[in-house]
């Protein structure tokens, strides 16, 4: 989602050039040759303009807009709202309460109804002649020979 908003605001070439510019920055640590000298840092006076700064100095973008903090925050909040609340939460809720498309509940209900019908009729719960015995072809004793039959 962030990539879509980002590409909407900038072209791909500008993004590549902006990221390439940050690669060439050389960061080094410098130390003073005099290790015993210390200085006192004097803080700058605080003014009203420091508190009314529209672009704070330490603002870190979420990746949606690099120039405006307000647009960045709004895009972040809206993408999380649509992504999490609508898609995941409501999507899971709707998926959980969809009708039974595989008919698993129907088969179980039908089985209970058939068992109740057979109990009321006094018949066997499972018929011993479920398959017609005349349609089953068994091998003769000569065909079986020495084969052990385990029942």
Residue pairs with C-beta under 8 A, 6 or more apart in sequence:
1 79
1 82
1 83
2 62
2 63
2 64
2 75
2 79
5 64
5 65
5 75
5 79
6 15
6 63
6 64
6 65
7 15
9 65
10 18
55 69
56 69
59 69
61 69
61 72
62 72
62 73
62 75
62 76
63 72
64 71
64 72
64 75
64 76
64 79
65 71
65 72
65 75
66 72
100 106
115 125
118 124
118 125
119 125
